[in-house]
Amino acid sequence: MITKEKSPKGIKRSILVKLPFLLFIPFGLWLPSLASMHPLTVERLYSRGIYPHISRALGGFTSLLGFSVAEFFVYFVILGVLIAVIANVVGLIRRKKSPAAFLSFLLSLAIFAGVMLNLFYILWGFNYSRPTLYQLAGLDVKARPEEELQALCHKLSADANELRKSVPEDENRVFHIADYRKYFDKIPAAYEKLGQSSSLFAGKVYPAKGVIASEGMSWAGICGIFMPFTAEANVNIHQPSLLLPASAAHESAHFLGFAREDEANFIAYLACMSSDDPSIRYSGAMLALIHCGNALHKSAPDKAAALRETYSDAVLRDIAAYNQYWDRYEGQVEEAFDSINDSYLKFNLQENGVKSYGMMVDLMLAYYDIQPDQ
């Protein structure tokens, strides 16, 4: 069917009608600053008020589908925008589309971006502005002596060594889980158990979903991503098994409304350690050990070397295989995505950007400070 382009007068009217809707963009950019000034209000009205209803409704619906709706949503948006841009540029070049009509198209594109930006915060993003987890949980995060970090690392090493004895291996004697879905399906039960010990984490979560184009995520250095528009925890299933269950638990923490990456890592550890499955517990222990071990290495390389001597041969094999995998994907693509992620985190008021992931260690130290017998 052939359609006629609007008259110049009609196009001008269309442009004038669209102009006020451009306010969606500055409004969406202003929302994080506004919310950050009222964390307690965000916590009461949004994180514990509106958001749980949004996540249950969206998450409950998308959980009924056996694939990642988020992945196809991304493909649809990118492809749709790309086709529209190409079609309009070609039309402009061939003079089948007037400059005014092309401007009208650009305004529509900008309005779409503004609507999506606002939806991001309405559906999930306001959680960045809730009080910090250590404030909500009453954890005393502070500068602590190096000896405390060393003791925590040795405790995590002992836990990992013990759990490693009960997990499956592949032909190279490296930790391996054959069916990721089996373990993803167990994460909700782990969160349910965690929620019984702390109301902060009470709330139904749904199994994470594997992404078809997972190797592409590896090139970008991404282990998982939470999609607010579909309320789905999406995981890179191409990555080694070592942190695969922990990645599912991490993205599920985002589903519960904990937006900050450091907090999601800490909660993932707690959830994994609440599981009855040794493979999930091992993955959580290794997530914590890697983060704490890296922090110890920065603070005291000699003590980190002594810590490494406590790792069992099996744990060392798993770490070596994990590092070898990610070494293959280092490069410009990962650096570009890391830069984008850093900017995204800073825009959402995580001032230390990617470096804020180190807060997990402080949370771990504060947590075990009040649980000395664990």
N, C-alpha and C positions, 0 to 999 in steps of 0.2 A: 504494500500500500504506500502510495506517495503522499507525503504531507507538505503543505506549503509553509514556508517560513512566515512568521508573523510580520506584519507591516512594521515599518520603522517606528510608527507611533505606538504600536502595541508593544514593541521591544522596549522602548523608553519607559512605558508604563510598568512593564515587568521589572525593569531595573530599579525604578523608584520604589516599587513594592518590596523588593528584596533588601534594599539598603538597611532598613531598621533591624533585620534579622542578623546582620553582621555583628550586632552587639553580643551575640552568643559567644564570640571569640574572646573579647576582653572580659566578659563576665566569667567564662570558664577559666581564664588565666587568673582572675581575681579571687575565685573561690578558695584555693588552697591557703592564701594569706588570711582571708577572713576566718576560715575554720581554725587555723593554727592559733588564733588569738583567743579561742574559746574551747580548749580541749575538754574540759569537764562537761560542757554543754554538748559537744560532739559525742562524748561517751554516753551520756544519759539519753539524749534524744535520737542519736543516729546509731552508734555502734551496738547499743543494747536495746534500742527501740525500733527504729525503722529497718536497719540492715538485716537483722535475723529473718524478718518476713520476706525481704527481697531474695536473700540467699536460699531460703527454703523453697520458695516458689520457683525460681529459675533453676536452682540445682536439682530440685525434685523432678522437674520436667526433663532437663537434658540428661539426667541419670537414666532415664528410661530408654535412651538410645545407646546402642552398643558401640558408638564411635564418637570421636571428638567433634562436636558441633563447632567448637571454637576454630579448629583447624580449617574446616570448610568455610566458615564465616570469613576468616582472614583471606582465603583464596578468592572468595566471591567479591569481597570489597576491593582487593587489589586489582583483580582482573577487570571488574566493572569500571573502576576509576580509570584504569589504563586504557581500556577500549574507548571510553567516553572522551578522554583527553585526545587520543590519536584521531578519533573521528572528527572532533571539533577543530583540531589544528589543521587536518587535511582539508576540511571544509573551508576554513579561513584562507588557506594557501590557494585553493582552487577558486576562490571567490564565490563559492556557493553559500557561504555564511558571512554575514556582514560583521565588521568589527564590533558593532553594538551587540549583536547576537552572541558573539564570542565572549564579550564582557559579561553578558547575562549568565552564560554558562560558568564562567569563573566565579561569579558571585554565588551561584548555586553550589559549586564545589566548596567554597569557603564556608557557606552556611552549613553544609553537611559536616564539615570538619568541626565547626563550632558546636553543633548538636551532639556529635560523638564525644567531644571533650567534656561537655556538661553531663552527658549520660555516664561517662566514666566515673565522675565524682558521685553522682546520685546513686549509682548501682554499687559502688565499692570504695572509690578513692578517698572519701571523707575519713576512712579509717586511718589514713596517714596522720591525721590531726588529733587522734585520741591520745590520752596520756600514755606515757611509755609503759612497757610491760613491767619494768621493775617498780614503777610507782603503783600500778594496779595490783601487783602481787606482793608488795611490801618487801622487795628484795633490796638489800643494802649494797648497791653498786658503788664501788669506790676503789681508789688505788690500793692495791694489796701487795704484800711482800712477795718476792720471787719464789720463796719457799712454798707458798700456798699453791701457786701455779704448778710448780714441780710436783707437789704431792697429788694434785688433781690429775695431772698427766699420768702419773704412775698408777693411780687408781683406775683410770680409763684403760690403760694398757693391760692391766690385770683382767679387767672385765672383758676386753676384746679377745685376749688370749684364751680365756675360758669359753666364751661363746663360740669362738672359731672351731672348737672341737666338735660342735654339733651341727655344722652347716654343710650343705652339699658342695661338691667340687666338680670341675670339668676334667678332661683328660690331662690337662697341664697342672692339676692339683691346685687350681685357683678357684676361689669361691664363685659359684655360678648358680643362678636360679633359672630353670628352664622355661617356666611359664610365669611371666611377670604378673598376669592377671590374678593368679592365685594369691599373690602377696598383696597386690593392690586391694583386693577384696577384703583383706584382713585389717587394713589400716583403720576403717571406720570403727571396728571393735576395739582397737587400741585407743582410739580417741574417746570412745564411750567409757572405757575404764579410767582414762586420765580425767575425764570430766567428773567422775565420781569422787575423785580426790581433790578436785579444784573446780569450783563453779565457773571460773574464768574460761575454762575450756569445754564447758558443757554445751552441747549443741550437736545435732546430727551432721555428720559429713558423709559424702558419697565417695565411692571408689574413684581414684584418679584414672585418667585415660591415657593410653599410649598414643603418641603422635606418629602418623604414617611417615612423614618426612623427618624422622628423628635425626638422621645423619646430618641434615642441613642445620639442625640445632647444634650439633657437635661442632660444625665449622664456625658457628657463631659463639661457641663457648657457653651454651645454655643447657642446663640440666632439666629445667622445667619452667613452666610459666602458668600463671593463673589468669584466666580470661574473665574479667568482670561482666562482659556483655552476655556470657552464657553461664557464668558461675561454675566453671569447670576447672579442675586441677589437671593440667596437661604435663606429661612427663616424657622426656627424651629416653626412649627405650633402647636406643642404640648404644648408650653408654654402658660401661662395665657394671656388673651386678653389685659391686661393692657398696655404692651409695644409691642404688636404684630404689629400694624401699624408703630410704631416708628422703629422697627427692619427692616421692609421692606424699610422704608425711609433711614435708615442707610446704608443698603447694596446698595441701589440705589445711594447713595452719592459716594460709591466706584466706581460704574459704570461710574460716571462722571469724574473719575480720581483723586479723593481725597482719598489717600491711608491710611493716618494716622487715627487711630481709634478715637482720640479725636476730630479731625476735622469732621469726618463722623458723630459723635454724634451731634455736634453743627449744622451741615448742616441739619441733620434729624429733629432737632427741628425747624429750620427755614422753612423747607419744610412742616412739619406737620401743623405749624401755618399758612401756606399759603393755606391750604385746606379749602374747603367750608363745609366739613363734620365734625360735632362736635366730633365724636368718634376719628377721626384721630388727630384733634386738641388736644383733651384731652390726647391722648397717648403721643403726643409730649410734652405737658406741664408737664406730669408726668415724662417723661424721664429727662427733665431739673430739675424738682423739686427734684427728687431722687438724682441726681448728686450734685446739689447745697446744698441740705439738708445734705447730707453726709459730704460735705466739711465743712459746718457750725458746724456739730457735732464734727468734729476733732478739729476745732478751738475754739469753745465755746459751750460745751455741754449744758450749762444752756440756752443759746439762742436758741439752736436747740430744746430743750424741750418746750420752749415758742412758737416756730414756729409750732411744732406739735399740740399744742392746737388750732391753727387756722384752722386745717384740718377739713373738714366736716365729719360727721359720714360715709357718703358714700365713701369718699376718703380713710378713715381709713380702711373700710371693704376691699376695693380693694388692699390696700397695704398689709394688713394681709394675704389675700388669695394669693397674689403674693409671699410673703415671705414663706408661708407654702408650696407652690409648690416647690420652689427651695431648701428648707431645706431637702426635701425627696431625693434629688439627690446629696447632698454633700458627698464626700468620696474620695477614692484614684484615681478613674478614672478622676474626675474633677481636682484633684491636678496635676495629670500627664499631662493632656492637658493644664492646666494653665502654667505649667513649660515649655512645648513645645512652647506655644504661646508667653511666655515671651522671650524665646531664639530667636524665629522668629522675634519678634519686635525689639529686640536689634541688631540682625544681619542686619536688614534693617534700622539701624541707628536711631531708636527711643530709645535713650539711657536710658530712665527711664523705659523701658519695659512696663509691664501692668500698672504701676503707671502713665504712660503718659496719661491715660484716664482722669486724673484729670484736664488736660489742658482745657477740655470743660468748666469748671467753669470760668477760666480766659477769655476764648473767650466770654462767656455769659456776664461777667462783662464789658468787653471792648465794646461789641456790644450795651448794654443798656446805657453805658456811653455817647454814641453819639446819643442816641434816648431816651432822658429823658421823653418824653411825652407818650411813649408806656408802 
